[in-house]
Structures are given as C-alpha cells and as structure tokens.
Amino acid sequence: MTEIPDDHPRAASLRTRHRIEDGVEKGITSKQGLIAEGRGEAFDYLLGERTLPSADDAERAAAAQLLLADHAVLSVNGNVAALVPGEMVELAEATGADVEVNLFNRTDERMDAIADHLRDHGADEVKGLAADARIPGLDHERAKVDADGIGDADVVLVPLEDGDRAAALAEMGKTEIVVDLNPMSRSPRAAAIPVIDNVVRAIPRMTEHARDLAGASDDELERIVAEFDAEEALAAAERAIRTGGDE
Amino acid sequence: MTEIPDDHPRAASLRTRHRIEDGVEKGITSKQGLIAEGRGEAFDYLLGERTLPSADDAERAAAAQLLLADHAVLSVNGNVAALVPGEMVELAEATGADVEVNLFNRTDERMDAIADHLRDHGADEVKGLAADARIPGLDHERAKVDADGIGDADVVLVPLEDGDRAAALAEMGKTEIVVDLNPMSRSPRAAAIPVIDNVVRAIPRMTEHARDLAGASDDELERIVAEFDAEEALAAAERAIRTGGDE
C-alpha cells in the first residue's frame, strides 16, 4: 500500500483494492466479497468517486442516530473488515457502539480471522461469536446474531449488507443505517438512513460528525435525524449516477 | 449450474457468477478477475442485462471483420475462459480464427489451466504458450504473445482486455474488436469495433452472425464493417447506462 504515491490519480481506488486483496490472503474476504467490491467500484466510478452532499447529510444523520441510541451495534462483514477495520473501531469509540461480526457466508474460520483482525486494529470486544440469538425470517446460518449484540440493539449500522438481512433487521423494528454504493439495491431502500457512499469515505466521515456532535443535546440530535430525507437522498444519488451530474 | 431454474428472474446472471466461481476453483480466474466480474455486473445491471441494438450492430460488424481477416486471433483471458470457453471455440470455428491465451497476471499454472480448459471445450490448438514475440510498449510479462498468433494477426478479438494492452495492440496497427460492459473505459475506446455487451451474450451472437454471413461476398462484409459507427455505438451505450432508457 505504501507503494502507491498520494498524488496518483487513482490512489484511493487502488489502496481500496489492495486492502480487499490482502483480505483474501488473510481469509477475511470471500469470492463473493471480491465480486461485490467490483460492483461497488463501478457504481463509485459513476458517482465520480466522491461523497455527494446528500451522502454527507446521511453520514451526519447516521452519527446523530448512533449517539441517540440506547444500544448501537456496528455490524462488520468480510469486506468491511478488510477495508475499514481501524475506522470501524474508531467509530465505535466515538459513538459508544458495540462491534459485531456478521457474515453472509459464515464459517468459524472467517469469523475468527475477522475478530482477530478487528482486535489487531484496536477493538476491545468483538461480538458475533456467541451467536445465541436469531433474526426471524432468515436461513439458519444467516440468522445468527449475539443476544447481547444485534439481538438487543435499537440502532444497527450494517455497511454493505445483503438485501434479505437488511429487510429482516428493519422488520425487527431496529433503526437501520446502511452504507451501499447502489441506491437502487434493496439494502439501502430498507434502511431508515441509507448512506450512498464508499465505505472507505463514509465511516471516517461518520466518526468526524460524531465527534463534532459529542456535546449536542438530544433535541439537536433528534432534529438532525428528523431533517434527513431518505427518499430524497436515494433519488439524489440515482440522479448523480444516471446523469453524472452534481445531484 | 443445473440447480438454477430457467424461469428464475436472474438465472443468466447467477449462472454467470457460478461459472466465474468455478473458474477460481480450477485456477483459471484470478482475484482481479472476480473484481472485474463485479464491475461488469454493475454496468450490465444499469444496461438492463440486455443486448442493445447498437451492440448487435457491433457484433455483426465484428463477425464480418473476423471473416474478412487474413489471420484473425481470439484472445482468451481468465474470465473469458471461465465464462465462455465453448462459445469461444465455436466462434473460432465459425470464423477460421486462432485461439490464444493472454493473461494480465501471467503465470505458467494459469496459462496451462486455461489451455486445458479450452481443450476440454473442443479447442484443437491453443496458442499463447510459446510467447516468442512481444507487444511493443508493455511490461515484459504483459507484452508476451505468440509470433504465429497475435504477433502475426491482422484482426484480434480481445474480450475484457486491459486498457494498456488494448491501446498497444491498436498502435501495432491491428484491427481490434473489444468486448466490454463499460463504454467509458479505455479498452473499447481503443477498438475499431467496440462491443458494449456481456461476453456471455456477445460471443454466441457473433457466432450466429458469422454463420449467417458465411456465404457473403467480401464487398458485402466490407460494407457491414464500414457502416458500423464506433463513436455512435459507444455514445448509445453510455446513454442507455446513464438514462436507463432504450438508447
């Protein structure tokens, strides 16, 4: 990663790809994860590889929502662990959230590799290994969560989540924040707060917003959440992809 | 692959992904190939997973160009071998073209695995293993071609080709046909005939056109090639992606 000069026009994109490839070597990223990374690259290319103003609004609303939560949990899958392990730990610290590993293709080896990777990046406690609760309406392996983690959470951040699980979590009544680069896909459409942005840009920005809002009153945080318009944010992102314009 | 019912709404897309994943098991598809498959999926999704009329025109012009060639060569990389091995062999037979393996990340193991895979799908002769000629202007490993293959060809079909190599082949004066799902990327823009379509749809259609044109005169074939407008085909595909419309 240090071989890519900062002034390379595609430095950020190349660093992202290297992190994903390193994730394969470490047993963190799956084949499906590599294909998903490619899909994300294409949508990010069409978005201009930038954070739209509407996405920044979503990131601020997400930070406010995490700060308001009684029990917030940040869900980590293989690509999230490969791309933003330290950034997720920082966001958890800035918002008082738990971190829980949840995989679409769950194996004990990948669960352990990801939990170790998060601990290497500063996580004190990593949930997801107990798997003593279930999300209703999903296949056995995909339904597994921790009873004192996502099972108990009122607010969940699920970056790069599968559509079925995003819908099932929303149906459980959890307030859901989804990060995804395709505004037409089901996951962000199931979310209370859809963040249409690259996870490598979105997570650090959420942390910045959370630090900025650390002293804010609940009233102010609630106002920020209430003013965020999910439908309009999705529409703005789709317009940006379709027209290539500035929303 | 037989587990996916034909009436499944995403049957074609799922079969494609299974072929790519099988390619990984066989040592044919690389990590980069999986990411590239994901990028292609995203662009194909935005195109509506269909062959645009302008793409069908390109496929007919490509067939005519292959039939007109003194020496046509079909280049095969890891994803092409995983996705359309038998289809490439059929196109070679229908046009009298050679088949040559060319990899972006060349290793002897992958070269052999791909050559074997093509032979399993009916190829008599597979070029690319001699590697006794070079494409000027490329890194050592990426420059390797066969002297009596791409080195000697006047017309080359390079599906899913890297931008640098597509540009270098065009600079050698070869008439280049590129299949790619992103009309904004450099490879199709370097091509005499850019085919903006999924390789799983494009290659069988080229073969159909070649069979249909088998009895055509050189004058007729030349007219078909001359009437194809590469700039307009690229613009039509970009409009379809951006607006979601029917070109």
Contacts between the chains, C-beta under 8 A, distances in Angstrom:
chain1	res1	chain2	res2	distance
A	17	B	35	6.7
A	20	B	35	7.3
A	21	B	31	5.5
A	24	B	31	5.7
A	31	B	21	5.5
A	31	B	24	5.8
A	31	B	34	5.8
A	34	B	31	5.9
A	34	B	34	3.7
A	34	B	35	5.3
A	34	B	38	6.9
A	35	B	17	6.7
A	35	B	20	7.4
A	35	B	34	5.3
A	35	B	35	7.3
A	35	B	37	5.5
A	35	B	38	4.0
A	35	B	41	6.9
A	36	B	38	6.0
A	37	B	35	5.4
A	37	B	38	6.0
A	38	B	34	6.9
A	38	B	35	4.0
A	38	B	36	6.0
A	38	B	37	6.1
A	38	B	38	2.2
A	38	B	39	4.2
A	38	B	40	7.4
A	38	B	41	7.1
A	38	B	42	7.3
A	39	B	38	4.2
A	39	B	39	6.9
A	39	B	41	5.4
A	39	B	42	4.3
A	40	B	38	7.4
A	40	B	42	7.9
A	41	B	35	6.9
A	41	B	38	7.1
A	41	B	39	5.4
A	41	B	42	7.8
A	42	B	38	7.3
A	42	B	39	4.3
A	42	B	40	7.8
A	42	B	41	7.8
A	42	B	42	3.4
A	42	B	43	5.6
A	42	B	182	7.2
A	43	B	42	5.6
A	45	B	182	7.9
A	45	B	184	7.9
A	46	B	46	7.7
A	46	B	241	7.8
A	182	B	42	7.2
A	182	B	45	8.0
A	241	B	46	7.8
A	242	B	242	5.2
A	242	B	243	6.2
A	242	B	244	6.5
A	243	B	242	6.1
A	243	B	243	8.0
A	244	B	242	6.4
